[in-house]
Each structure stands twice: as structure tokens, then as C-alpha cells.
């Protein structure tokens, strides 16, 4: 009978000790000395599976873009504020401008003929362009054209500024590892030129001219780099790669992730790994009518719809998506995609961090 009582207490109360004045005094001493006993916190510190505070959420481009345009009319860009960027705050993270515990996403807006001054920071950054053109981002003195469908990189500690050479505004997606860097206390920041160091508007940056030749590497650059030396990954090549995957699938070749689901990963040509040490960037294309299997992954991801219409199912809840819409998938939240028509989505995640630290785990379907 005594053993049965012990087993019951183990299940119901986690073998917690009897509440006595002596125990309360002990707990008060812990508190006074900035200590916490593990036996009262095990379920929070070591859950059976990830239980993120971040929640799945969708931001509609039809809401985001008008707010960015209003900011362009009301808020100047220049030294001090530095960027007219509107961060997306996950509703589960207490008002912090974090889209997830590791990732930051914002809509940046630059008006006609405006310039955002140069600065640099430890955090890694990229830009992805859903629509528009006319802005050049100048990274360590190299002007890089920003056009629809392009992925632009600004690795940590590179000076960078932006200039709009046209009479129309432009908005784009910024992604950074700010939350991870902030929580790890690794951030540094430095002002650069009050304008940009080069107002040139070349079609291709110097980095592209040196590095963007398939299968070829300059012998003058044989040292591997932590982040990719390519400033821009152009849409024409992304589009072609995805198109060829689906064509090969039609020919019976195993070229796609799932049936009707093509995907590419942007890579660092010096290592073959991710474009930046903390951020993975991918692009996904689904044929009309395709539905992907449910997936769960450790770590967080953010998607933006580039073209087409469809839906995402997050923890069983379906959300319809159109061009420009963004959504976040927190750690171990199930997700799947549905395509009403050809459905193109850009994705970035913290997968390089999770993989290097040995935390990555993936579940597809019920397995």
C-alpha cells in the first residue's frame, strides 16, 4: 500500500517534498541568494518536446505595404533612425520586435531619390525583393542592384547603405539574426559614411562578376569565407533552377522534394554551405493542386509568398495566402503548403544554428 502511494505521488506531484515551515524557509533562502531549485522547474526547462512561446502568425501584404507607404510620408530616413524599417513582432513574444526567438523580419521602405546612410553591425542581414526595382544596396563599397525576385546579402560587419535612383519608392523584406545576437550579447555597431560610398548603378556588382560563373572559382580567392561573397542571387537563375526540377520530375527523375514541390537552397560558393552562418535561405515552388505533407522542425522559419495563391496549414489551422504575405513557423509547429495555382515562396530559417549545435530534428508526416 505504501509503494502504491509513492507511485501515485510520483505521477501527480513529481515527488515534491512535504510543505513545511523549514521547506518554505529553504525556498526563501534560495530566492534571497538568486537561486532556483531544479526540481520545481523540470517541466519548463526540459519539456518532452519544444513548447515555443512564439506562435504561428500571418501578416498580410495588403496591410503591410500601406503602412510602409504611410511611414514613407511621415518618417524621414537618415542618420539616427538609420532605416525606415518596420519589424514584425510575434504576438507570443511579449511585444519584442522578434518574429521568432532567433530571427528578425521587417519591411523596409525607401522613397524616391532617398539614401539610407552607411553603417555596419555584427548581425547578418539579407534583403529579398517581392516587387519593384530602382534601389542599389552598397556593401563594402560595391553597388548591388536590387530587383524583383533577387536575394541580396549583407554579411555581418560589412558597411552597407542604400540609394534609390528612381522617382518611385521601393519596399522589400529585411531578414536578420538580431534576436539571436541580442540574447547571446555579441552585437557591435559602427556608423559609416553619412551617404553611401558609391552611387553607381551597374547591372551587376563586382562580387557577381567575380563569383557568379557556374562551377568556376577564381584562383585568386581560394580561402573559404564564413558568409557568401556573392552580393546578389538573381531571380532568373532561381526561376530556371526550379523550372528544371519540375521538368525533370515530368521525365521521371527524382529532382523534387515532394511530388510537385521543387526547392533550392542558396549557397556559399566557397564552402557549399549556407549563405550566412546563422541564416538559411531557400526558395520553394509548388505546382497548382500540390499539397505538401505535414512537417515539424526544430528551429523557426519565415516564408514570404513571391507569386501565386495558396494556403499554409499551421498546427491544423488553414490560412489563405496571396502575393507578399508572410508567415512564421515556430519550433516544432506542424506546417504544410497548398497551392491553388503555381505557388512560389521565399523561406529563411535559423537551421544553420540548430544543425551546428546538434539540436536539429525533423518529422515528416506521422513518422
DRENDO-1510 file (C-alpha; in Angstrom, 1 decimal, always signed):
<recs>
REC; n; res; u; v; w
REC; 1; UNK; +0.0; +0.0; +0.0 .
REC; 2; UNK; +2.9; +2.3; +0.8 .
REC; 3; UNK; +4.5; +1.6; -2.6 .
REC; 4; UNK; +1.2; +2.4; -4.3 .
REC; 5; UNK; +1.1; +5.8; -2.6 .
REC; 6; UNK; +4.6; +6.6; -3.6 .
REC; 7; UNK; +3.9; +5.8; -7.2 .
REC; 8; UNK; +0.8; +7.9; -7.2 .
REC; 9; UNK; +2.7; +10.9; -5.7 .
REC; 10; UNK; +5.4; +10.5; -8.3 .
REC; 11; UNK; +2.9; +10.8; -11.1 .
REC; 12; UNK; +0.7; +13.5; -9.6 .
REC; 13; UNK; +3.2; +15.6; -7.7 .
REC; 14; UNK; +6.5; +14.8; -9.2 .
REC; 15; UNK; +7.9; +13.6; -5.9 .
REC; 16; UNK; +7.7; +17.0; -4.4 .
REC; 17; UNK; +8.6; +17.3; -0.7 .
REC; 18; UNK; +6.0; +17.9; +2.0 .
REC; 19; UNK; +5.2; +21.6; +2.6 .
REC; 20; UNK; +6.7; +22.6; +5.9 .
REC; 21; UNK; +8.0; +25.8; +7.6 .
REC; 22; UNK; +11.5; +24.5; +7.1 .
REC; 23; UNK; +11.0; +23.9; +3.4 .
REC; 24; UNK; +9.5; +27.4; +3.0 .
REC; 25; UNK; +12.5; +28.9; +4.7 .
REC; 26; UNK; +14.8; +27.0; +2.4 .
REC; 27; UNK; +13.0; +28.3; -0.7 .
REC; 28; UNK; +13.1; +31.8; +0.7 .
REC; 29; UNK; +16.9; +31.4; +1.1 .
REC; 30; UNK; +17.1; +30.3; -2.5 .
REC; 31; UNK; +15.3; +33.4; -3.6 .
REC; 32; UNK; +17.3; +35.7; -1.4 .
REC; 33; UNK; +20.5; +34.3; -2.9 .
REC; 34; UNK; +19.3; +34.3; -6.6 .
REC; 35; UNK; +18.9; +30.6; -6.8 .
REC; 36; UNK; +16.1; +28.3; -8.1 .
REC; 37; UNK; +15.7; +24.6; -7.4 .
REC; 38; UNK; +15.6; +22.4; -10.5 .
REC; 39; UNK; +13.0; +20.0; -9.1 .
REC; 40; UNK; +10.3; +22.7; -9.3 .
REC; 41; UNK; +11.1; +23.7; -12.9 .
REC; 42; UNK; +11.9; +20.5; -14.8 .
REC; 43; UNK; +8.8; +20.6; -16.9 .
REC; 44; UNK; +9.6; +24.2; -18.1 .
REC; 45; UNK; +13.3; +23.7; -18.6 .
REC; 46; UNK; +13.2; +20.3; -20.1 .
REC; 47; UNK; +9.9; +19.7; -21.8 .
REC; 48; UNK; +9.0; +16.4; -23.6 .
REC; 49; UNK; +9.1; +18.4; -26.9 .
REC; 50; UNK; +9.6; +22.0; -27.9 .
REC; 51; UNK; +6.9; +24.3; -26.5 .
REC; 52; UNK; +7.7; +27.7; -28.1 .
REC; 53; UNK; +6.4; +31.0; -26.7 .
REC; 54; UNK; +6.4; +32.2; -30.3 .
REC; 55; UNK; +3.1; +31.5; -32.1 .
REC; 56; UNK; +2.3; +30.8; -35.7 .
REC; 57; UNK; +1.2; +34.1; -37.3 .
REC; 58; UNK; +0.4; +35.5; -40.8 .
REC; 59; UNK; +1.0; +39.1; -41.9 .
REC; 60; UNK; -0.9; +40.2; -45.0 .
REC; 61; UNK; +0.9; +42.2; -47.6 .
REC; 62; UNK; -2.3; +44.2; -48.2 .
REC; 63; UNK; -1.8; +45.6; -44.7 .
REC; 64; UNK; +2.0; +45.8; -44.5 .
REC; 65; UNK; +2.6; +47.8; -47.7 .
REC; 66; UNK; +0.1; +50.7; -47.0 .
REC; 67; UNK; +1.6; +51.1; -43.5 .
REC; 68; UNK; +5.1; +51.2; -45.1 .
REC; 69; UNK; +3.9; +53.8; -47.6 .
REC; 70; UNK; +2.4; +55.9; -44.7 .
REC; 71; UNK; +5.7; +55.7; -42.9 .
REC; 72; UNK; +7.4; +57.0; -46.1 .
REC; 73; UNK; +5.2; +60.1; -46.0 .
REC; 74; UNK; +5.7; +60.8; -42.3 .
REC; 75; UNK; +9.1; +59.5; -41.2 .
REC; 76; UNK; +12.4; +60.7; -42.6 .
REC; 77; UNK; +15.3; +58.4; -43.2 .
REC; 78; UNK; +18.8; +59.4; -42.2 .
REC; 79; UNK; +21.4; +59.3; -39.5 .
REC; 80; UNK; +19.9; +58.3; -36.1 .
REC; 81; UNK; +16.9; +56.3; -37.2 .
REC; 82; UNK; +19.2; +54.9; -40.0 .
REC; 83; UNK; +16.5; +52.8; -41.7 .
REC; 84; UNK; +12.8; +53.2; -42.4 .
REC; 85; UNK; +12.1; +49.5; -41.4 .
REC; 86; UNK; +9.1; +48.1; -39.7 .
REC; 87; UNK; +9.8; +45.0; -37.7 .
REC; 88; UNK; +7.2; +42.2; -37.4 .
REC; 89; UNK; +6.5; +41.3; -33.8 .
REC; 90; UNK; +5.4; +37.8; -33.0 .
REC; 91; UNK; +2.3; +38.0; -30.8 .
REC; 92; UNK; +3.7; +35.4; -28.4 .
REC; 93; UNK; +6.9; +37.2; -27.6 .
REC; 94; UNK; +5.8; +39.9; -25.3 .
REC; 95; UNK; +6.0; +42.9; -27.7 .
REC; 96; UNK; +9.6; +42.4; -28.7 .
REC; 97; UNK; +10.3; +43.1; -32.4 .
REC; 98; UNK; +11.2; +39.4; -32.9 .
REC; 99; UNK; +9.4; +37.3; -35.5 .
REC; 100; UNK; +10.9; +34.3; -33.6 .
REC; 101; UNK; +13.4; +33.9; -30.8 .
REC; 102; UNK; +16.3; +33.9; -33.3 .
REC; 103; UNK; +15.0; +35.8; -36.3 .
REC; 104; UNK; +14.0; +39.3; -37.2 .
REC; 105; UNK; +12.0; +40.4; -40.2 .
REC; 106; UNK; +11.0; +43.8; -41.4 .
REC; 107; UNK; +9.5; +45.7; -44.3 .
REC; 108; UNK; +12.0; +48.4; -45.3 .
REC; 109; UNK; +10.8; +51.3; -47.5 .
REC; 110; UNK; +12.9; +53.8; -49.4 .
REC; 111; UNK; +11.3; +56.8; -51.1 .
REC; 112; UNK; +12.1; +58.3; -54.5 .
REC; 113; UNK; +15.8; +59.5; -54.7 .
REC; 114; UNK; +16.3; +58.8; -51.0 .
REC; 115; UNK; +19.5; +57.5; -49.4 .
REC; 116; UNK; +19.9; +55.4; -46.3 .
REC; 117; UNK; +23.4; +56.2; -44.8 .
REC; 118; UNK; +26.0; +53.5; -44.3 .
REC; 119; UNK; +26.6; +51.6; -41.1 .
REC; 120; UNK; +27.7; +48.1; -40.1 .
REC; 121; UNK; +26.8; +45.7; -37.4 .
REC; 122; UNK; +27.7; +42.2; -36.2 .
REC; 123; UNK; +24.3; +40.9; -37.2 .
REC; 124; UNK; +24.0; +39.1; -40.5 .
REC; 125; UNK; +21.3; +40.5; -42.9 .
REC; 126; UNK; +19.7; +39.9; -46.2 .
REC; 127; UNK; +17.1; +41.6; -48.5 .
REC; 128; UNK; +14.5; +39.9; -50.6 .
REC; 129; UNK; +12.5; +41.8; -53.2 .
REC; 130; UNK; +8.9; +40.8; -53.9 .
REC; 131; UNK; +8.3; +43.6; -56.3 .
REC; 132; UNK; +9.9; +46.8; -57.6 .
REC; 133; UNK; +13.4; +48.0; -58.5 .
REC; 134; UNK; +15.4; +51.1; -58.6 .
REC; 135; UNK; +17.4; +50.7; -55.4 .
REC; 136; UNK; +21.1; +49.8; -55.1 .
REC; 137; UNK; +22.5; +48.5; -51.8 .
REC; 138; UNK; +26.2; +49.4; -51.5 .
REC; 139; UNK; +28.0; +46.7; -49.5 .
REC; 140; UNK; +31.6; +47.5; -48.6 .
REC; 141; UNK; +31.7; +49.9; -51.5 .
REC; 142; UNK; +30.2; +47.6; -54.1 .
REC; 143; UNK; +26.9; +48.8; -55.5 .
REC; 144; UNK; +24.4; +45.9; -55.9 .
REC; 145; UNK; +21.2; +46.2; -57.9 .
REC; 146; UNK; +18.0; +45.2; -56.1 .
REC; 147; UNK; +15.3; +43.8; -58.4 .
REC; 148; UNK; +12.2; +41.6; -58.2 .
REC; 149; UNK; +13.0; +38.1; -57.0 .
REC; 150; UNK; +16.6; +38.8; -56.0 .
REC; 151; UNK; +18.2; +37.8; -52.7 .
REC; 152; UNK; +20.8; +40.3; -51.6 .
REC; 153; UNK; +23.3; +39.6; -48.8 .
REC; 154; UNK; +24.8; +41.8; -46.2 .
REC; 155; UNK; +27.0; +39.6; -44.0 .
REC; 156; UNK; +27.9; +40.7; -40.5 .
REC; 157; UNK; +30.3; +43.6; -40.1 .
REC; 158; UNK; +30.0; +44.8; -43.7 .
REC; 159; UNK; +29.4; +48.5; -44.3 .
REC; 160; UNK; +26.2; +49.0; -46.2 .
REC; 161; UNK; +23.8; +51.7; -47.3 .
REC; 162; UNK; +21.0; +52.1; -49.9 .
REC; 163; UNK; +20.2; +54.6; -52.5 .
REC; 164; UNK; +17.1; +54.9; -54.7 .
REC; 165; UNK; +18.0; +56.1; -58.1 .
REC; 166; UNK; +14.4; +56.5; -59.4 .
REC; 167; UNK; +11.3; +58.6; -58.9 .
REC; 168; UNK; +9.3; +55.7; -57.4 .
REC; 169; UNK; +9.5; +54.2; -53.9 .
REC; 170; UNK; +10.5; +50.7; -53.2 .
REC; 171; UNK; +9.8; +48.2; -50.4 .
REC; 172; UNK; +11.4; +44.9; -49.6 .
REC; 173; UNK; +11.9; +42.3; -46.9 .
REC; 174; UNK; +14.8; +42.5; -44.5 .
REC; 175; UNK; +15.9; +39.4; -42.5 .
REC; 176; UNK; +18.5; +39.4; -39.7 .
REC; 177; UNK; +19.6; +37.3; -36.8 .
REC; 178; UNK; +19.1; +40.2; -34.3 .
REC; 179; UNK; +17.2; +38.3; -31.6 .
REC; 180; UNK; +19.8; +35.5; -31.5 .
REC; 181; UNK; +22.7; +38.1; -31.5 .
REC; 182; UNK; +21.0; +40.1; -28.8 .
REC; 183; UNK; +20.3; +37.2; -26.5 .
REC; 184; UNK; +23.9; +36.0; -26.9 .
REC; 185; UNK; +25.3; +39.5; -26.3 .
REC; 186; UNK; +27.5; +39.5; -29.4 .
REC; 187; UNK; +26.4; +42.8; -31.0 .
REC; 188; UNK; +28.6; +45.6; -32.2 .
REC; 189; UNK; +27.6; +48.6; -34.3 .
REC; 190; UNK; +29.5; +51.4; -36.2 .
REC; 191; UNK; +28.5; +54.3; -38.3 .
REC; 192; UNK; +29.9; +54.7; -41.7 .
REC; 193; UNK; +29.5; +57.4; -44.4 .
REC; 194; UNK; +26.6; +59.8; -44.0 .
REC; 195; UNK; +25.5; +58.8; -47.5 .
REC; 196; UNK; +26.9; +55.9; -49.5 .
REC; 197; UNK; +30.4; +55.4; -50.8 .
REC; 198; UNK; +29.4; +54.7; -54.4 .
REC; 199; UNK; +26.3; +56.0; -56.2 .
REC; 200; UNK; +27.0; +53.9; -59.3 .
REC; 201; UNK; +24.1; +51.8; -60.8 .
REC; 202; UNK; +25.7; +48.8; -62.5 .
REC; 203; UNK; +23.6; +45.9; -63.6 .
REC; 204; UNK; +26.0; +43.5; -61.9 .
REC; 205; UNK; +28.1; +44.1; -58.8 .
REC; 206; UNK; +31.8; +43.4; -58.7 .
REC; 207; UNK; +31.1; +40.4; -56.5 .
REC; 208; UNK; +28.8; +38.9; -59.1 .
REC; 209; UNK; +31.3; +39.5; -61.9 .
REC; 210; UNK; +33.9; +37.6; -59.9 .
REC; 211; UNK; +31.9; +34.7; -58.4 .
REC; 212; UNK; +28.7; +34.1; -60.5 .
REC; 213; UNK; +30.0; +31.6; -63.1 .
REC; 214; UNK; +28.6; +28.1; -62.6 .
REC; 215; UNK; +31.1; +25.6; -61.3 .
REC; 216; UNK; +34.0; +28.1; -61.5 .
REC; 217; UNK; +36.0; +29.7; -58.7 .
REC; 218; UNK; +38.7; +32.4; -59.1 .
REC; 219; UNK; +42.1; +31.1; -58.2 .
REC; 220; UNK; +42.8; +34.5; -56.6 .
REC; 221; UNK; +40.1; +33.7; -53.9 .
REC; 222; UNK; +40.9; +30.2; -52.6 .
REC; 223; UNK; +40.3; +31.0; -48.9 .
REC; 224; UNK; +36.9; +29.9; -47.7 .
REC; 225; UNK; +34.7; +32.7; -46.3 .
REC; 226; UNK; +32.2; +32.4; -43.4 .
REC; 227; UNK; +29.5; +34.1; -45.5 .
REC; 228; UNK; +29.0; +34.0; -49.2 .
REC; 229; UNK; +31.0; +36.6; -51.2 .
REC; 230; UNK; +28.1; +36.9; -53.7 .
REC; 231; UNK; +26.1; +40.1; -53.1 .
REC; 232; UNK; +23.1; +39.1; -55.2 .
REC; 233; UNK; +21.4; +35.8; -56.2 .
REC; 234; UNK; +19.4; +36.7; -59.3 .
REC; 235; UNK; +15.8; +35.7; -59.9 .
REC; 236; UNK; +16.5; +34.5; -63.4 .
REC; 237; UNK; +18.7; +31.7; -62.1 .
REC; 238; UNK; +16.4; +30.8; -59.2 .
REC; 239; UNK; +13.4; +30.6; -61.6 .
REC; 240; UNK; +15.4; +28.5; -64.1 .
REC; 241; UNK; +16.6; +26.0; -61.4 .
REC; 242; UNK; +13.0; +25.5; -60.1 .
REC; 243; UNK; +11.6; +25.1; -63.6 .
REC; 244; UNK; +14.2; +22.5; -64.5 .
REC; 245; UNK; +13.5; +20.5; -61.3 .
REC; 246; UNK; +9.8; +20.2; -62.3 .
REC; 247; UNK; +10.7; +19.4; -65.9 .
REC; 248; UNK; +13.0; +16.6; -64.7 .
REC; 249; UNK; +10.2; +15.3; -62.5 .
REC; 250; UNK; +8.0; +15.1; -65.6 .
REC; 251; UNK; +10.7; +13.0; -67.2 .
REC; 252; UNK; +10.7; +10.6; -64.2 .
REC; 253; UNK; +13.8; +11.9; -62.5 .
REC; 254; UNK; +13.9; +12.2; -58.7 .
REC; 255; UNK; +14.6; +16.0; -58.7 .
REC; 256; UNK; +11.9; +17.4; -56.3 .
REC; 257; UNK; +11.5; +17.5; -52.5 .
REC; 258; UNK; +7.9; +16.1; -52.8 .
REC; 259; UNK; +5.8; +15.4; -55.8 .
REC; 260; UNK; +5.1; +18.7; -57.5 .
REC; 261; UNK; +7.3; +20.6; -54.9 .
REC; 262; UNK; +10.6; +22.0; -56.2 .
REC; 263; UNK; +13.0; +23.8; -53.9 .
REC; 264; UNK; +16.5; +25.3; -53.9 .
REC; 265; UNK; +18.9; +26.4; -51.2 .
REC; 266; UNK; +21.1; +29.5; -51.8 .
REC; 267; UNK; +24.7; +28.5; -51.0 .
REC; 268; UNK; +28.1; +30.0; -50.3 .
REC; 269; UNK; +30.3; +29.1; -53.3 .
REC; 270; UNK; +33.5; +28.9; -51.1 .
REC; 271; UNK; +32.1; +26.1; -48.8 .
REC; 272; UNK; +28.9; +24.8; -50.4 .
REC; 273; UNK; +27.2; +25.6; -47.1 .
REC; 274; UNK; +24.6; +28.2; -46.2 .
REC; 275; UNK; +25.0; +31.8; -47.4 .
REC; 276; UNK; +25.5; +33.0; -43.8 .
REC; 277; UNK; +26.5; +31.3; -40.6 .
REC; 278; UNK; +23.2; +31.9; -38.8 .
REC; 279; UNK; +20.6; +32.0; -41.6 .
REC; 280; UNK; +19.5; +29.6; -44.3 .
REC; 281; UNK; +17.7; +30.9; -47.4 .
REC; 282; UNK; +15.6; +28.8; -49.7 .
REC; 283; UNK; +13.0; +29.1; -52.5 .
REC; 284; UNK; +10.0; +26.8; -53.0 .
REC; 285; UNK; +7.7; +26.3; -55.9 .
REC; 286; UNK; +4.6; +24.2; -55.9 .
REC; 287; UNK; +2.6; +23.1; -58.9 .
REC; 288; UNK; -1.1; +24.0; -58.9 .
REC; 289; UNK; -3.0; +21.5; -56.8 .
REC; 290; UNK; +0.0; +20.3; -54.8 .
REC; 291; UNK; -0.2; +19.8; -51.1 .
REC; 292; UNK; +2.9; +19.0; -49.1 .
REC; 293; UNK; +3.0; +16.6; -46.2 .
REC; 294; UNK; +2.9; +17.9; -42.6 .
REC; 295; UNK; +6.4; +18.8; -41.3 .
REC; 296; UNK; +7.8; +19.7; -37.9 .
REC; 297; UNK; +11.3; +21.0; -37.4 .
REC; 298; UNK; +13.4; +22.3; -34.5 .
REC; 299; UNK; +14.1; +26.0; -35.0 .
REC; 300; UNK; +12.0; +28.6; -36.7 .
REC; 301; UNK; +11.3; +29.6; -40.3 .
REC; 302; UNK; +9.7; +32.6; -42.1 .
REC; 303; UNK; +8.1; +32.4; -45.5 .
REC; 304; UNK; +7.0; +35.2; -47.9 .
REC; 305; UNK; +4.8; +34.5; -50.9 .
REC; 306; UNK; +6.5; +35.7; -54.1 .
REC; 307; UNK; +3.9; +34.8; -56.6 .
REC; 308; UNK; +0.7; +32.8; -56.9 .
REC; 309; UNK; -2.0; +31.9; -54.3 .
REC; 310; UNK; -2.5; +29.1; -51.9 .
REC; 311; UNK; -2.6; +28.3; -48.2 .
REC; 312; UNK; -0.5; +27.3; -45.2 .
REC; 313; UNK; -1.8; +24.9; -42.5 .
REC; 314; UNK; -0.2; +25.8; -39.2 .
REC; 315; UNK; -0.9; +23.4; -36.3 .
REC; 316; UNK; -4.1; +22.3; -38.2 .
REC; 317; UNK; -5.3; +25.9; -38.9 .
REC; 318; UNK; -5.6; +26.9; -42.5 .
REC; 319; UNK; -4.6; +30.4; -43.7 .
REC; 320; UNK; -5.1; +31.5; -47.2 .
REC; 321; UNK; -2.1; +33.4; -48.8 .
REC; 322; UNK; -1.6; +35.8; -51.6 .
REC; 323; UNK; +1.5; +37.6; -53.0 .
REC; 324; UNK; +3.6; +39.3; -50.4 .
REC; 325; UNK; +2.0; +37.7; -47.4 .
REC; 326; UNK; +4.4; +36.5; -44.7 .
REC; 327; UNK; +4.1; +33.8; -42.0 .
REC; 328; UNK; +6.3; +32.4; -39.3 .
REC; 329; UNK; +6.6; +28.8; -38.2 .
REC; 330; UNK; +7.9; +28.5; -34.7 .
REC; 331; UNK; +9.9; +25.5; -33.5 .
REC; 332; UNK; +8.1; +22.1; -33.7 .
REC; 333; UNK; +4.9; +23.6; -35.1 .
REC; 334; UNK; +3.4; +21.4; -37.9 .
REC; 335; UNK; +3.1; +23.1; -41.3 .
REC; 336; UNK; +2.1; +22.2; -44.8 .
REC; 337; UNK; +1.5; +24.1; -48.0 .
REC; 338; UNK; -1.4; +24.0; -50.5 .
REC; 339; UNK; -1.2; +25.5; -54.0 .
REC; 340; UNK; -4.3; +26.8; -55.8 .
REC; 341; UNK; -2.1; +27.8; -58.7 .
REC; 342; UNK; +1.7; +27.8; -59.2 .
REC; 343; UNK; +2.9; +28.9; -55.8 .
REC; 344; UNK; +6.3; +30.5; -55.2 .
REC; 345; UNK; +7.6; +31.2; -51.7 .
REC; 346; UNK; +10.9; +32.5; -50.3 .
REC; 347; UNK; +11.9; +31.0; -47.0 .
REC; 348; UNK; +14.6; +31.8; -44.4 .
REC; 349; UNK; +15.4; +30.0; -41.2 .
REC; 350; UNK; +17.8; +29.5; -38.3 .
REC; 351; UNK; +18.7; +26.0; -39.4 .
REC; 352; UNK; +22.5; +26.6; -39.5 .
REC; 353; UNK; +22.4; +27.4; -35.8 .
REC; 354; UNK; +20.3; +24.3; -34.9 .
REC; 355; UNK; +22.4; +22.0; -37.1 .
REC; 356; UNK; +25.8; +23.2; -35.8 .
REC; 357; UNK; +24.7; +22.9; -32.2 .
REC; 358; UNK; +23.2; +19.4; -32.8 .
REC; 359; UNK; +19.7; +20.3; -32.0 .
REC; 360; UNK; +18.1; +19.8; -35.4 .
REC; 361; UNK; +15.3; +17.3; -35.6 .
REC; 362; UNK; +12.7; +16.9; -38.4 .
REC; 363; UNK; +9.4; +15.0; -38.5 .
REC; 364; UNK; +7.6; +14.4; -41.8 .
REC; 365; UNK; +4.0; +13.1; -41.6 .
REC; 366; UNK; +3.3; +10.8; -38.7 .
REC; 367; UNK; +6.8; +9.3; -38.6 .
</recs>
